[in-house]
């Protein structure tokens, strides 16, 4: 039996629309079923390009953050990353200017994650600012987001690279310091290194399309190539 009539029917009907499931998340939360709410948020994260849900998620985060467990907010931001919508970038960035929310590291981490999914050029300057944040987890999230911009123009990639390599090298140098007067700073750098090493290393590789063995080598590579056209380099 031919499958052509069935295939024709699918083409005529078009792709099935994905409904907005954010109200479903809210209903589960109201009934105290947090695990089910998180499960729905994970499902929402598979709805690539669903702008309606992305808008609803930003509103959900803005209005519920102070009243919800942190794992709910984290799951909502991860869903935003999965959707990857650029149509909500301005709304996402507005969270960084919210009088209360901007003080919460989880919000800054979440914004970086959302931008990692969309790689919207509007997020470039905010990510560079987050790379200088005082919170190590925020810096790590911003570093991951920077790697998502590996297809941006070279000048943008160089801006990210310059910011990351400075932080990367200075943290490495401080954690390896033998100066007895820097005992406290060294311990702080060691803790920071555990958080930022992986994300920064990976993003440096993605942005430059090369690999170096350690932070001093990355610094030398940058000093040698920062004014050259990276596309012409023999890495």
PyMOL commands that set and color helices and strands:
alter all, ss='L'
color gray80, all
select helices_A, chain A and resi 4-13+22-30+34-44+51-67+70-83+89-97+101-103+105-118+121-130+136-147+154-175+180-208+215-225+230-232
alter helices_A, ss='H'
color red, helices_A
deselect
rebuild
show_as cartoon
